[in-house]
Amino acid sequence: MFASLAADLVLSARERVRQTLVRTLLALLVAWSLHRSGHDGLAAGWIGLSAAVQALEFVAMRPFRRAGPEAPSTPAAVIPALIAVVCMSGAYAGAAATLWRIGSPALITVGVLSLCGGLLNNVASGRGSRTLFLLGAGPYLAALAALTVLPASQAARDHLPLMILAVLLFALGVFSAWNRTHKAQKAESAALLQAQTRLEQAEAAMADRAAMAAVVSHELRTPVSAILAGAHVIRHGDRPDQTPET
């Protein structure tokens, strides 16, 4: 189990580090939105929380970002990485829910877009493993479900069935996108493995041919060298005086 997750974490860690800039910009956008709405205390707390979860992920994923063919598969390496994935998603999902509850149209827009972007990012970073995808997407899906249960305004309550249907359709679309990318990743991995196997077989066959050629060359060189030496003696007349022995 841990060995399989470790191999998937290598791919996920490299993808998640590419998302660092986007997450940082989103964190700043959320903080700025809170500041503009007069919630400076929440903005400061959010900056600290987002920096903490980003640092946690950077440290926990470091062994897998630098891993070669053999990724660390011990529980001491895998479990902190999984915890970091959940903490990152939970922090951003909680921030989106907070923006939603404040009720400003601008903040609601930022919150919903944060949830949608987080889910799509997890489609990319969790495409190699269903476990990683669910751990990363779970907090966002839970937040989306909570938005339909606790609408921010009376207008939202009036359109609650429509909101629930929209959330279900979006979640279905996310799962469909992940399923396609997951299958594509598995097919790519299988193709790379097959190509590597064929390359190793070709190299082994070439090595066998080279060994056979070396043996044949050695077996032919010995008699041919004697024949050539005798021909050289005959050509130049360097024969010894004839004796009964010769």
C-alpha positions in Angstrom: 0.0 0.0 0.0 2.6 2.5 1.0 4.9 1.6 -1.9 2.0 2.3 -4.4 1.2 5.6 -2.7 4.9 6.6 -2.7 5.1 6.0 -6.4 2.0 8.2 -7.0 3.3 10.9 -4.6 6.3 11.4 -6.8 4.1 12.5 -9.7 1.8 14.4 -7.4 4.6 16.3 -5.6 6.1 17.5 -8.9 2.7 18.7 -10.1 1.8 20.4 -6.8 5.1 22.4 -6.8 4.1 23.8 -10.2 0.8 25.0 -8.6 2.6 26.9 -5.8 2.5 30.3 -7.7 -1.2 29.9 -8.4 -2.0 29.0 -4.8 0.1 31.9 -3.5 -1.8 34.4 -5.8 -5.1 32.9 -4.7 -4.1 33.3 -1.0 -3.3 36.9 -1.6 -6.6 37.4 -3.4 -8.5 36.0 -0.5 -6.6 38.1 2.0 -7.2 41.3 -0.1 -10.9 40.4 -0.4 -11.2 40.1 3.3 -9.3 43.3 3.9 -11.6 45.2 1.4 -14.6 43.9 3.2 -13.3 45.2 6.6 -12.2 41.8 8.0 -8.6 42.6 8.7 -8.3 40.1 11.5 -9.5 37.3 9.3 -7.1 38.5 6.5 -4.1 38.4 8.8 -5.1 35.0 10.2 -5.6 33.7 6.6 -2.1 34.8 5.6 -0.6 33.0 8.5 -2.6 29.8 7.9 -1.9 29.7 4.1 1.8 30.2 4.7 1.8 27.4 7.3 0.1 24.9 5.1 2.3 25.8 2.2 5.4 25.3 4.3 4.0 22.0 5.6 3.4 20.7 2.1 6.9 21.9 0.9 8.6 20.0 3.7 6.4 16.9 3.6 6.6 16.5 -0.2 10.4 17.2 -0.4 11.4 13.5 -0.3 9.1 12.7 -3.3 10.0 15.7 -5.4 13.7 14.6 -5.4 13.0 10.9 -5.6 14.4 8.9 -8.4 13.1 5.5 -9.5 13.0 4.4 -5.8 10.7 6.7 -3.8 10.7 6.5 0.0 7.8 4.1 0.9 8.0 4.1 4.7 5.0 5.3 6.7 7.1 8.0 8.2 7.5 9.5 4.7 4.1 8.8 3.1 1.8 9.7 6.0 3.1 13.3 6.5 2.7 13.9 2.7 -0.9 12.7 2.8 -1.6 14.9 5.8 -0.1 17.9 4.0 -2.5 17.3 1.0 -5.5 17.2 3.3 -4.4 20.3 5.3 -3.8 22.3 2.1 -7.2 21.5 0.7 -8.9 22.0 4.1 -7.4 25.4 4.5 -8.5 26.7 1.1 -11.9 25.1 1.4 -12.5 26.7 4.8 -11.4 30.1 3.4 -13.9 29.7 0.6 -16.7 28.8 3.0 -15.9 31.8 5.1 -16.1 34.1 2.1 -19.4 32.6 1.3 -20.8 33.1 4.8 -19.8 36.8 4.8 -22.3 37.3 2.1 -20.8 40.0 -0.1 -21.3 39.2 -3.8 -17.6 39.8 -4.6 -16.5 37.5 -1.7 -19.0 34.8 -2.7 -17.6 34.9 -6.3 -14.0 34.6 -5.0 -15.0 31.7 -2.7 -16.8 29.7 -5.3 -14.1 30.2 -7.8 -11.5 29.1 -5.2 -13.4 25.9 -4.6 -13.7 25.2 -8.4 -10.0 25.9 -9.0 -9.0 23.8 -6.0 -10.9 20.8 -7.4 -9.5 21.2 -10.8 -6.0 21.5 -9.4 -6.5 18.2 -7.6 -7.6 16.6 -10.8 -4.1 17.3 -12.1 -2.1 16.5 -9.0 -4.1 13.4 -8.1 -4.4 11.9 -11.5 -2.1 9.0 -10.6 -4.1 7.8 -7.6 -7.7 7.7 -6.6 -6.6 7.9 -2.9 -4.7 11.1 -3.5 -7.5 12.6 -5.5 -10.1 11.9 -2.9 -7.9 13.2 -0.1 -7.3 16.4 -2.0 -10.7 16.9 -3.4 -12.7 15.8 -0.3 -12.5 19.1 1.6 -13.5 21.1 -1.5 -16.5 18.8 -2.1 -17.5 19.0 1.5 -17.4 22.8 1.4 -19.5 22.9 -1.8 -22.1 20.7 -0.1 -22.0 23.0 2.9 -22.7 26.0 0.8 -26.0 24.4 -0.4 -27.0 23.6 3.2 -26.2 27.0 4.6 -27.0 29.6 1.9 -25.6 33.0 2.5 -28.8 35.0 1.6 -32.5 34.7 1.2 -32.1 34.8 -2.6 -29.8 31.8 -2.4 -32.3 29.9 -0.2 -35.0 30.5 -2.8 -32.8 28.9 -5.4 -31.5 26.1 -3.2 -32.7 23.2 -5.5 -30.9 24.8 -8.4 -27.8 25.2 -6.3 -27.8 21.6 -5.2 -28.2 20.4 -8.8 -25.4 22.7 -10.0 -23.1 21.3 -7.3 -23.9 17.7 -8.2 -23.3 18.3 -11.9 -20.0 20.1 -11.2 -18.9 17.3 -8.9 -19.8 14.8 -11.6 -17.9 16.7 -14.2 -14.8 16.8 -11.9 -14.9 13.1 -11.4 -15.3 12.5 -15.1 -12.3 14.7 -15.8 -10.3 12.9 -13.2 -11.3 9.5 -14.6 -10.1 10.4 -18.1 -6.8 11.9 -16.9 -6.3 8.9 -14.6 -6.8 6.4 -17.5 -4.5 8.5 -19.7 -1.8 8.5 -17.0 -2.1 4.7 -16.6 -1.9 4.1 -20.3 1.2 6.4 -20.6 2.9 4.6 -17.7 2.1 1.2 -19.3 3.5 2.4 -22.6 6.7 3.7 -21.0 7.1 0.4 -19.1 6.6 -1.6 -22.3 9.1 0.6 -24.2 11.6 0.2 -21.4 11.2 -3.6 -21.5 11.7 -3.7 -25.2 14.8 -1.6 -25.0 16.3 -3.9 -22.4 15.5 -6.9 -24.6 17.1 -5.2 -27.6 20.2 -4.4 -25.6 20.4 -8.0 -24.3 20.1 -9.3 -27.9 22.8 -7.0 -29.1 25.1 -8.0 -26.2 24.5 -11.7 -27.2 25.4 -11.0 -30.8 28.5 -9.1 -29.8 29.6 -12.0 -27.6 29.0 -14.5 -30.4 30.9 -12.4 -32.9 33.8 -12.2 -30.5 33.9 -16.0 -30.1 33.7 -16.6 -33.9 36.4 -14.0 -34.5 38.7 -15.6 -32.0 38.2 -19.1 -33.4 38.9 -17.9 -36.9 41.9 -15.7 -36.1 44.0 -18.6 -34.8 44.1 -20.8 -38.0 44.0 -17.8 -40.4 47.0 -16.3 -38.6 49.0 -19.5 -39.2 47.9 -19.7 -42.9 48.9 -16.0 -43.4 52.3 -16.6 -41.8 53.0 -19.6 -44.0 51.9 -17.7 -47.1 54.2 -14.9 -46.2 57.2 -17.3 -45.9 56.4 -18.9 -49.2 55.9 -15.5 -51.0 59.3 -14.1 -49.9 61.3 -17.4 -50.2 62.4 -17.3 -46.6 62.4 -21.1 -46.4 65.0 -22.8 -44.2 67.6 -25.1 -45.7 66.1 -28.5 -46.5 67.0 -31.1 -44.0 65.6 -34.6 -43.4 63.7 -33.0 -40.6 62.2 -30.2 -42.7 
